[in-house]
């Protein structure tokens, strides 16, 4: 394979990454993947001496970095709202996000979860996340659902939620069963695998 073919493959890779970024529902993932794709595209453009294309893509890299910093620094105004399990809005929320919830919690069914506790995390007037669980002994809360909508998948909902639960007297969160897709998030949020499932002790 000659040098020209290699650079063409790099150009196709950059194009693919930019395209994939536009399919992301998470704004943070969109910006990160778009940044990487734009950077590779800029390098490719320099290699083939397409300088206007290189300048445009370096500008896109700068825009993505600026947007990521802005997202990181933006103060989100969260508040915790405990809600009854027979709440019509809770049912509507679960139905509206049913397909996405099933991707991370394929076995979750509200009717069979045995839950007695539900919390919404709201950002301004928007429901950003939902936690459903069952109270156990010694301040433990066994979780059956810990879900954030796609636009809030930067872990900010989880950090706020766990801090608020600690203030309410909960000492331990337990996920007895979780999908492979959700385990990466649990590990990132400080859950530890044990014989009882994934456990997080709240400070």
Number of C-alpha atoms within 10 A of each C-alpha: 5 6 8 11 10 11 16 13 13 16 19 16 15 23 17 13 19 21 15 14 22 15 10 16 14 16 18 21 19 20 23 17 20 25 24 17 25 25 20 24 26 25 21 21 20 15 13 13 11 13 14 12 16 22 14 15 21 19 15 19 23 15 14 21 15 13 16 19 11 11 14 13 9 9 8 14 9 18 17 17 13 13 16 13 17 9 11 10 13 18 12 11 14 16 11 11 14 14 12 15 19 14 12 18 21 13 16 15 13 16 8 8 15 12 18 11 17 20 20 22 23 18 16 11 9 10 20 21 23 25 18 23 23 16 15 13 8 10 15 20 22 21 22 23 23 22 23 23 16 17 13 19 19 16 13 14 23 22 11 15 22 20 13 16 18 16 12 10 13 20 17 20 23 23 22 15 14 19 13 10 11 14 17 11 14 19 14 10 14 13 19 15 16 10 7 10 15 20 22 20 15 18 12
